[in-house]
């Protein structure tokens, strides 16, 4: 999650722990993985619901936008 302190519903659950993570940033991924490994040693469940969509004609998008959309999703 990009900003765990702003989340109120999930942080109210007993058995849920949120870690800061930006899936578009390799350093953020490595930092989150290390934080999880240091606290739990293993990962039993990993849920990634990150993603976004591009709306409009494909012909009007740039190659950079196309690849960013496909890489993140």
Protein Blocks (a to p, Z undefined) as FASTA:
>chain_A
ZZlmlpmklmmpmklccddddfkbmklmmmmmmmmmmmnopafbdcdfbdcddedjfklp
cfklmmmmmmmZZ
